[in-house]
């Protein structure tokens, strides 16, 4: 689960999303630092965008203890077919706890 430049979370916060949770793998640690730096460079603080170490398919306390989720915005998560099952397992778990949640994503076939 890689946020990359954090663009989706930055845009969500900038257009008024109340509680934005940005996730990426915490290993290597620079991934989360890069996300925080991208947010800061766009004028967003830790209050605007909360950053968490989450890996698709791993049900850590971050996923288990999630509060209400309205939208799961998964940007470019399906670039490797090996990620499909872990991503969908995590999304399923979150949506079971939040039946009104919506999952928004895109998929581009790559060769």
Secondary structure, 3 states (H helix, E strand, C coil): CCCCCCHHHHHHHHCCCCCEEEEECCCCCHHHHHHHHHHHHCCCCCCCEEEEECCCCCCCHHHHCCCCCCEEEECCCCCCHHHHHHHHHHHHHHHHHCCCCEEEECCCCCC
